[in-house]
Amino acid sequence: MTDAARWTSTVYIGGLASVVTAANLHDAFIPFGEIADVSLPKNENPNSQDPHRGFAYVEFEDVEDAKEAIDNMDQSELFGRVIKVSAAKMPKSANSGLGSKTALWDQEGWLAANAAGDEDRIAAEQSNNTAEDPMQGLEGLDVAGPKPE
């Protein structure tokens, strides 16, 4: 299964209580279909009392099962907390798009979309040579204000 297809069958669960485990999530979401994976990211802060970051991802085998889980579990209560269940978004690459570590003009996608070809340069030069004088027709407007009567 490709990464894009995996993310379409994955749901995001937010607002989890600190006592929730991967086994609890598996048990809560198994009625909607076969589960391929449950991911509960660990808290990176060593001083925190919470074992996880308060959100999780549940990957289903089928896209329809993920949609069913979203429809039924969004705004439901789990361990005394109202949870938010929505379609997971594919993570952004650190090397592409705005906010990346690579300059926008050094990225292949941007360069392919915005590179000017030889025909474009020739057409731009020809249009500059035949441009009309922007000051033409303004000879009598050397004084500001209303026209004297």
N, C-alpha and C positions, 0 to 999 in steps of 0.2 A: 504494500500500500504506500502511495506517495505521501510526502509530508503534507501537501495541501489537502489530500483526501482525509488524512488522519485528523487534521484540525477541523474539518467540517463535521466530523463525528465526535468531537470533543466538546464537553460543556465545562464552563467555568462556574465554580461555586464560591461565592464570597460571603463574608460575615459569619464565619465559622467560630464556634466557641472553642476555647483552648483545650477542652477535654475530648474533642472529636479526633478519631483515628481513621486511618485508611480503611480498616475493617468496618467501622461504622458507616462510612460513605459507601462502601461496596454493598453493605446490607440495605442501605436506604435507596440505592439507585438500581439494584438488580431487578426489581419488578418491571422495569421499562425495557430490558433487553440484555443481551450478553455484553459483559464489560471486558474490554481488552486490557485496560490499565487504570489505576488510581494513583494520582500524583499529589502529594501533600508537601509542598516545599517547606523545608526546615527554616527556622528562624536563624538568621545569620548573626544576630546580636547575642553575644554570650551572657550578657547581664539580664536578659529578658527571662521572665518566668514561663512564657508561652513556648511550647515545643514546636509550633509551626507558625506560619505567617498570617493565618486567618483566612486563607483561601486554598482551593484545590482544583484539580482538573480530573474529570472522569472521561475516559475515552471508551466509546461504545464500538461494537463491531459494525453497526449499521447506522447510517445517517438518520433514518426515520426514528430509531430508538432515542437518539440524542434530542431530536425535536420533541418527542413525547415526554422525555424527562424535563425539558425546559417548560413545556406547557403545564405539567403537573406539579413541579417542585418549586418553581419561582414564587417567592414571597411565602413559602411555607416555613414551619417552625422545626428546628432541629436542635435538640439539647437546650431548649429555652431561648434560642435566638432565631430571628427571622433571617432566612438566607436568601441571597440573590443568585439565581441560576440563569445563565445566558450562554449563547454560543461563544466558544472560545475564539480569540483572535490569534492569527498566526503571528509569532514574534517577529519584530522588525530586525533586519540584518544590521549589524553595527557598521557595515562597510558600504551601505547604499542608502540613497535618499537623503533628505534633509536631516541634520543632526548626526550624520555619520562622521567617522574619523578620517574619511577620504574627501578631498575637495570635490565639489559638485562637478566641475568641468573635467576632472580626472576619471570620472565614472563612465564606463562604456555606454550605459543606457542613455545618459544625458548627452554624451557626445554624438551618439547616433541620431538622436532626435533633434539636436540643435546645430549640428555641423552644417556649414554653408558649402555648397558645391561650387564648382567653377562656373556653372551656368548662372547661379545666383550672384556671384561677384561681378560677372560681365554685365548682367542686367542692371545691377546697382550702379555701376560706372556709367552706363549709357543713360540712365535716368538722371544722374547728376549732371551730365554734360548738356542735356536738353532742358534743364529746369528753367522756368521763367524767373525773371528778376522779382524778388519779393517786394521790392520798393516801388515797382511800377504802379502808377496810378495814384501815388501819394504826394505828387509834386506840390499841390496847393495846400497841403496840410502842415505847413511849417509853423503855424501859430496855434497855440492851444486856446480853448475856450470857444464861446459862441461866435458865429460869423457876424462881422460888423454890418450894420444896415445902412 
